[in-house]
Amino acid sequence: REIAPEVPFLVPGVGAQGGDAEATLRAGRQHGVDAFSGVLFHATRSLLPTAKDAGRDVVEVIRAKTDVLCAQLRAAGAAA
Protein backbone atom coordinates (compact mmCIF):
# COMPACT_ATOMS: atom_id res chain seq x y z
CA ARG A 1 0.00 0.00 0.00
CA GLU A 2 2.90 2.43 0.54
CA ILE A 3 3.97 2.07 -3.09
CA ALA A 4 0.47 2.12 -4.62
CA PRO A 5 -2.05 3.54 -2.14
CA GLU A 6 -4.80 4.12 -4.73
CA VAL A 7 -4.36 1.04 -6.95
CA PRO A 8 -6.92 -1.76 -6.52
CA PHE A 9 -5.46 -5.21 -5.87
CA LEU A 10 -6.77 -8.35 -7.60
CA VAL A 11 -6.58 -11.07 -4.95
CA PRO A 12 -6.63 -14.71 -6.06
CA GLY A 13 -6.44 -17.60 -3.64
CA VAL A 14 -9.34 -16.83 -1.32
CA GLY A 15 -11.97 -19.56 -1.48
CA ALA A 16 -11.03 -23.02 -2.72
CA GLN A 17 -7.32 -22.31 -2.32
CA GLY A 18 -7.77 -21.40 1.34
CA GLY A 19 -6.22 -17.91 1.35
CA ASP A 20 -6.59 -15.83 4.50
CA ALA A 21 -9.26 -13.22 3.70
CA GLU A 22 -8.81 -11.33 6.97
CA ALA A 23 -5.04 -10.92 6.52
CA THR A 24 -5.56 -9.98 2.89
CA LEU A 25 -8.09 -7.30 3.78
CA ARG A 26 -5.82 -5.91 6.50
CA ALA A 27 -2.84 -5.72 4.14
CA GLY A 28 -4.75 -4.52 1.08
CA ARG A 29 -7.12 -1.94 2.50
CA GLN A 30 -6.72 1.63 1.41
CA HIS A 31 -5.85 3.84 4.36
CA GLY A 32 -8.84 5.57 5.91
CA VAL A 33 -11.35 3.57 3.84
CA ASP A 34 -13.46 0.49 4.62
CA ALA A 35 -11.84 -2.95 4.55
CA PHE A 36 -13.04 -3.83 1.04
CA SER A 37 -11.99 -0.67 -0.73
CA GLY A 38 -9.14 -1.41 -3.09
CA VAL A 39 -9.44 -5.21 -2.93
CA LEU A 40 -11.11 -7.36 -5.59
CA PHE A 41 -11.37 -11.07 -4.77
CA HIS A 42 -11.19 -13.74 -7.45
CA ALA A 43 -12.74 -17.02 -6.34
CA THR A 44 -14.11 -18.75 -9.43
CA ARG A 45 -13.12 -22.31 -8.57
CA SER A 46 -14.82 -22.22 -5.17
CA LEU A 47 -18.10 -21.10 -6.76
CA LEU A 48 -18.33 -23.67 -9.55
CA PRO A 49 -20.49 -26.78 -9.10
CA THR A 50 -18.69 -30.01 -8.19
CA ALA A 51 -19.66 -33.68 -8.45
CA LYS A 52 -21.50 -33.47 -5.11
CA ASP A 53 -23.75 -30.82 -6.68
CA ALA A 54 -24.91 -33.18 -9.45
CA GLY A 55 -28.62 -32.93 -10.16
CA ARG A 56 -28.97 -29.48 -8.63
CA ASP A 57 -29.72 -26.32 -10.59
CA VAL A 58 -26.37 -24.78 -11.56
CA VAL A 59 -27.52 -21.21 -10.93
CA GLU A 60 -28.80 -22.12 -7.46
CA VAL A 61 -25.54 -23.89 -6.61
CA ILE A 62 -23.46 -20.89 -7.65
CA ARG A 63 -25.79 -18.50 -5.81
CA ALA A 64 -25.61 -20.56 -2.60
CA LYS A 65 -21.81 -20.82 -2.77
CA THR A 66 -21.57 -17.08 -3.47
CA ASP A 67 -23.74 -16.33 -0.43
CA VAL A 68 -21.46 -18.44 1.79
CA LEU A 69 -18.30 -16.80 0.45
CA CYS A 70 -19.78 -13.30 0.83
CA ALA A 71 -20.69 -14.02 4.44
CA GLN A 72 -17.15 -15.26 5.10
CA LEU A 73 -15.67 -12.14 3.48
CA ARG A 74 -18.00 -9.84 5.46
CA ALA A 75 -16.91 -11.53 8.69
CA ALA A 76 -13.27 -11.19 7.68
CA GLY A 77 -13.84 -7.52 6.81
CA ALA A 78 -15.39 -6.86 10.20
CA ALA A 79 -12.43 -8.50 11.92
CA ALA A 80 -9.82 -6.75 9.79
Secondary structure as GFF3:
##gff-version 3
##sequence-region A 1 80
A	DSSP	beta_strand	9	12	.	.	.	ID=ss1
A	DSSP	alpha_helix	21	28	.	.	.	ID=ss2
A	DSSP	beta_strand	39	42	.	.	.	ID=ss3
A	DSSP	alpha_helix	44	47	.	.	.	ID=ss4
A	DSSP	three_ten_helix	51	53	.	.	.	ID=ss5
A	DSSP	alpha_helix	58	79	.	.	.	ID=ss6
###
